[in-house]
Each structure stands twice: as structure tokens, then as C-alpha cells.
Amino acid sequence: MTTYQAGKVALVGFDGASNRVTLTSRSFDKPMGLASRDGELALATRTELVTLSTDDASTFRQRRTVHTGDVAMHDVAFGEDNRAGAPAVWFINTKYSTLGSVTTDGRVKHEWKPDFVTELLPEDRCHLNGLSMREGRPAHVTALGTTDRAGAWRGNRTNGGVLMDVKTGARVLENLCMPHSPRWFSPKDSGETEKLYFLNGGHGELCIMTDADVSRGVYSVVCALPGFTRGLAFMTSTFTGRAYAIVGLSHVRATHTFAGLPVQERWHGKLVAGAAVVDLTDGRHVATFEFVSGVTELYDVQFLAGVRTPTILPFKPVHAM
């Protein structure tokens, strides 16, 4: 789990010998988006995209750091393209309102922008934030508004949010409340068709869309949760075969941007910071990992299959003598 508020990546595991939950953390400068794939992690920080990998399925080491500058990176995702110079990691460049990439040879590029954004300026015009991938390519993104002036999205945060199709530029959904974390998912080896999940953050909701729903511009709520929802990952139980969503939960900041959101009224201000587990078969909220102090906001979550006690080795630069 990433928490830019505390400047940490938190790694939660389970020690079977002592039957206890484990928690370790590593400090990074404003950690935000987090992606995982086959023993690799990609992490967005304030000015860098950091990639990590593991040789033993539990200990991650920093392998490469690409300097992006302070572009307010939000969601990140691995691409699937073996061509030389092709995008290796995609990321949301929130400050410039674009979808960007880091290529296999380390170049940082602007790849796409919403059609209502007229200039590439570091003004956070629509607060582009979330990214979903399908078949190794960007599929849908979320933004908190469709505005084209610096910070103008803040004026309509309760119902100005949108879900957009990257390929066509179309607005699939409108009138959302601070949407985040779109993800396409189907349980492994289930034969089920992928569905698009996303978080309607200001309502504290986990939402779902089929392909037909995407075409019609409608969605359903899977579960309402006691927190501002942001950060979404999935797992399939090896014991039951049931699929679960892991949803990041945050308190709501007492600022103009976040104050007065519907999730506060729904739960009478008693919100949780941590991660919720939702059974996708019936939409039940079945478990919660809660931070009772120190952490009040999460940005992203990932599930590491087969990893019991994950850790990240501290990174210490080597200085020339």
C-alpha cells in the first residue's frame, strides 16, 4: 500500500509460524501509483518512476530509476510490448493532464490527452488520475473534471468526475464524485469475461461495468465502504476459488477540496484508513486492515500472489570516492 501522506510504502504479510499479521514499511518521497507484474513493481514517486524486482518472491530491490520531474504522477501500469523503444510503463501525468510513458530505453513521453485539454501546461487542469489496462494497452482513464483551466476541477468535485475511453476519447460516464482506480479484471482461469471496476471515491463506492454497460454508459455499485475509496487490486483465493477486490480507504481531509463529500454523510464522519476486502461473488465487505494511527490516506494497493512476508530493501546510493 502506498501512502503519500506518510511518505511510505507499507507491506502487509502473514507469519504462519506465529499466526500474526506482519507489517514493514519503506520511506519514499511521495509514493503514489503502484503496479505489479511477475515479481516486478513499478512505483511513482514525486520526481521518479522506480522499478523494483525480486529473485526470491519476497524481497524487492530497486533496479532502475527514471527521472520524470515533478509531474504529479498518479496511477502507473506495466505495458505489454516487446518492441525496442516501446512503452514499458504507462503513467498518469496529472500536472500536465496527459497519459505518459517510460519506454524500454528510458525515454519519458506524452502519449495522449483528453480532447478538452487544449494546452500541455503544468496546471492540473482536470486532475487526470486513474488508468486501466486491457490486453497490455491503456483502455480507460478517470479525471475529476472536464475543465481546461488551472485547478478548475475543484469547483465541481462532487459531480464533475468522468470515466473516459482512451482509444476514442469518449466520456463513458459523467457526473461521478472524485472517481479513481479503473481496472479491468476477471478471475484467473475462470473463463469469465473481463469487467471494468472503478471507485466512485467521494461516495466510498466500488463499482462495476460489463462491456455492454460500457457501451450504454451505465454502472452498478458492488459495495459501499467506510472511507474515501482510492486504490484497487484483485485476488483469487486458492482455497475457495472466489475472487476478491482489495480497496484502499482514506479519511477525508478537512480542506476545501475534500470537505463535504457524500461518504462523510453516509458514515457520519466515522471513516477508516486502510484496506477493505470485498467478496466479488456477493458484494460483501468481508475484512479490513486498518491503520489506527500514523496513516490517514492511502493512494494505491497491490496484491502479491504467493508472497507471505514481503519487504523492500533500503536503497543507499553508492558515492564515488
URLINPE-V437056 format. One record per pair of residues at least 6 apart in sequence whose C-alpha atoms are under 6 Angstrom apart, sorted by sequence separation. I is the first residue (numbers start at 1). J is the second residue. D is the distance in whole Angstrom. If there is no record, write none. Layout:
((I:J:D) (I:J:D))
This chain:
((14:20:6) (35:41:6) (43:49:6) (54:60:5) (93:99:6) (102:108:5) (132:138:6) (133:139:5) (147:153:6) (164:170:6) (199:205:6) (236:242:6) (278:284:6) (2:9:5) (14:21:4) (35:42:5) (43:50:5) (53:60:5) (92:99:5) (93:100:6) (101:108:6) (132:139:6) (164:171:4) (199:206:5) (236:243:4) (278:285:4) (1:9:6) (13:21:6) (14:22:5) (34:42:6) (42:50:6) (52:60:6) (53:61:6) (92:100:6) (101:109:5) (132:140:5) (145:153:5) (163:171:6) (164:172:5) (186:194:5) (199:207:6) (235:243:6) (277:285:6) (278:286:6) (1:10:5) (13:22:5) (34:43:5) (42:51:4) (52:61:5) (79:88:5) (91:100:5) (100:109:5) (131:140:6) (163:172:6) (185:194:5) (198:207:5) (235:244:5) (277:286:6) (12:22:6) (33:43:6) (41:51:6) (52:62:4) (79:89:5) (90:100:6) (91:101:6) (100:110:4) (131:141:5) (163:173:5) (185:195:6) (197:207:6) (209:219:5) (234:244:6) (277:287:5) (12:23:5) (33:44:5) (41:52:5) (51:62:6) (52:63:5) (78:89:4) (90:101:4) (100:111:5) (130:141:5) (162:173:5) (184:195:5) (197:208:4) (208:219:6) (234:245:5) (276:287:6) (11:23:6) (32:44:5) (40:52:6) (51:63:6) (77:89:6) (89:101:6) (99:111:6) (130:142:5) (162:174:5) (184:196:4) (196:208:6) (208:220:5) (233:245:6) (234:246:6) (276:288:4) (11:24:5) (31:44:6) (32:45:6) (40:53:4) (51:64:5) (77:90:5) (89:102:5) (99:112:5) (129:142:6) (161:174:6) (183:196:6) (196:209:5) (207:220:6) (233:246:5) (275:288:6) (10:24:6) (11:25:6) (31:45:4) (39:53:6) (50:64:6) (76:90:6) (87:101:6) (88:102:6) (98:112:6) (129:143:6) (161:175:6) (162:176:6) (183:197:5) (195:209:6) (207:221:4) (232:246:6) (275:289:5) (10:25:4) (30:45:5) (39:54:6) (50:65:5) (76:91:4) (87:102:6) (88:103:5) (98:113:4) (128:143:4) (145:160:5) (160:175:5) (161:176:4) (182:197:6) (195:210:5) (206:221:6) (207:222:5) (232:247:5) (274:289:5) (9:25:5) (29:45:6) (30:46:5) (49:65:6) (75:91:6) (87:103:4) (88:104:5) (127:143:5) (145:161:5) (159:175:4) (160:176:6) (161:177:5) (182:198:4) (206:222:6) (231:247:6) (274:290:4) (9:26:5) (29:46:6) (49:66:5) (75:92:5) (86:103:5) (127:144:5) (144:161:4) (159:176:5) (161:178:5) (181:198:5) (206:223:5) (231:248:5) (273:290:6) (274:291:5) (8:26:5) (48:66:6) (74:92:5) (85:103:5) (86:104:6) (143:161:6) (159:177:5) (181:199:6) (205:223:6) (230:248:5) (273:291:6) (8:27:5) (48:67:4) (73:92:6) (85:104:5) (126:145:5) (143:162:5) (158:177:5) (180:199:5) (205:224:4) (229:248:6) (7:27:6) (8:28:6) (48:68:5) (73:93:5) (85:105:6) (126:146:6) (142:162:6) (179:199:6) (204:224:6) (229:249:5) (251:271:6) (7:28:6) (47:68:5) (73:94:6) (126:147:5) (142:163:5) (179:200:4) (204:225:5) (228:249:5) (7:29:6) (47:69:4) (71:93:6) (72:94:5) (125:147:6) (141:163:6) (179:201:5) (227:249:5) (228:250:5) (251:273:6) (7:30:5) (47:70:5) (72:95:5) (125:148:5) (141:164:5) (177:200:6) (178:201:5) (204:227:6) (227:250:5) (250:273:4) (273:296:5) (46:70:6) (71:95:5) (96:120:6) (125:149:5) (140:164:5) (178:202:5) (204:228:5) (227:251:6) (249:273:5) (273:297:6) (96:121:5) (125:150:5) (140:165:5) (177:202:5) (204:229:5) (249:274:5) (4:30:4) (96:122:5) (124:150:6) (125:151:5) (140:166:5) (202:228:6) (248:274:6) (249:275:6) (4:31:5) (95:122:5) (97:124:6) (123:150:5) (124:151:6) (126:153:5) (139:166:5) (201:228:5) (248:275:5) (95:123:6) (96:124:6) (201:229:4) (247:275:5) (2:31:6) (95:124:4) (247:276:5) (2:32:6) (94:124:6) (246:276:6) (97:128:6) (117:148:5) (246:277:5) (245:277:6) (94:127:6) (245:278:5) (94:128:5) (144:178:5) (244:278:5) (244:279:5) (244:280:5) (92:129:6) (243:280:6) (33:74:5) (35:76:6) (32:74:6) (33:75:4) (35:77:5) (33:76:5) (173:217:6) (227:271:5) (172:217:5) (226:271:5) (227:272:5) (251:296:6) (226:272:6) (250:296:6) (251:297:6) (250:297:4) (250:298:6) (130:180:5) (132:182:5) (180:230:6) (181:231:6) (130:181:5) (131:182:6) (132:183:5) (181:232:6) (74:129:5) (75:130:5) (75:131:6) (80:136:5) (79:136:5) (202:261:5) (203:262:5) (204:263:5) (203:263:4) (223:283:6) (202:263:6) (222:283:5) (231:299:6) (230:299:6) (231:300:4) (232:301:6) (233:302:5) (231:301:5) (58:307:6) (59:310:6) (58:310:5) (59:311:5) (60:312:5) (61:313:6) (59:312:6) (32:299:6) (33:300:6) (14:308:5) (3:298:4) (13:308:5) (14:309:6) (2:298:6) (3:299:6) (13:309:4) (2:299:6) (2:300:5) (1:300:6) (1:301:4))
